[in-house]
Amino acid sequence: MESSWLETRWARSFYLAFVFCLALALLQLIKLYLRRQRLLRDLRHFPAPPAHWFYGHQKLIQNGKMEKLEETVEKYPSAFPCWIGPFQAYFIIYDPDYAKTFLSRSDPKTQYLYRFMTTCLGNGLLSLNGPKWFLHRRLLTPGFHFNILKTYVPVMAQSVNTMLAENGDSFSDTDVRSEVNTFMFAGHDTLAVSLSWLLYCLALNPEHQERCREEIRSILGDAPSITWNCIGQQYAMVELKVATALILLNFKVSPDTTRPPEFSNQIILKPKNGVHLHLEKLTECQIPRCND
């Protein structure tokens, strides 16, 4: 009689626990379903490549073929939503006007990506939101004032010129690796990848490359290097423009057609095995200080 009572009590407890867990699971499924419906509604005005209901656009992202990405960009101009699974979507933007509108907004950041970086980077501007982000931003902004950035430009130019000299005074591979490791992760990664893709795009479009070179020459005149010519507002943009300008000033870049880039979709779009270019040294008469 006692054993039967215990079994009944145990079965009832198990049944209640099962019903409770089932109810939680159903509530979570309903929440995910509503999330998917909201995303579908918000993104319905933007056409996108066909997506698997469960895998989303994982195949498009993981194939690593530049040609496939170019086909998608041509077919879906400006931007397209990219599904990562059935309940998470990103908005991939490659139109400058779209990007300008997006970057000028102050919407809260998604924590989907940044939460995985908090362990190694801590809670800084990259992952913070709200009043604490505003406080950190207000404290750090003076360090990137125009007058502060002006003093960095000659140092940037000297570093790029040292790299372009390829003589005994340049850094060895070991020196480069050691110094690169001292830079912050986000700043170095985004700048290096931006410069790589920029040079690759200029290599694919020689007419635009020449237009950029002519604009650089018209700004510099007879100056042998770069000083402060209002070239940017942010530190990264200053570095990017200084490096690009000095490279175009001294070299003509063309793509290595035998080794096209394959992209790797991490936190930022990176070339999987690097970007391979041919650099042709410009003759002395083509350098702006030789022009009248």
SULKAPE-V525455 format. One record per run of one state. SS is the DSSP state (2 for helix, 1 for strand, 0 for the rest). FROM is the first residue (numbers start at 1). TO is the last residue. If there is no record, write none. Layout:
SS	FROM	TO
SS	FROM	TO
This chain:
0	1	1
2	2	42
0	43	51
1	52	52
0	53	55
1	56	56
0	57	57
2	58	62
0	63	65
2	66	75
0	76	78
1	79	84
0	85	88
1	89	93
0	94	95
2	96	103
0	104	110
2	111	114
0	115	117
2	118	121
0	122	129
2	130	144
0	145	145
2	146	165
0	166	172
2	173	180
0	181	184
2	185	204
0	205	205
2	206	220
0	221	234
2	235	250
1	251	255
0	256	262
1	263	265
0	266	268
1	269	271
0	272	276
1	277	281
0	282	283
2	284	286
0	287	287
2	288	290
0	291	292
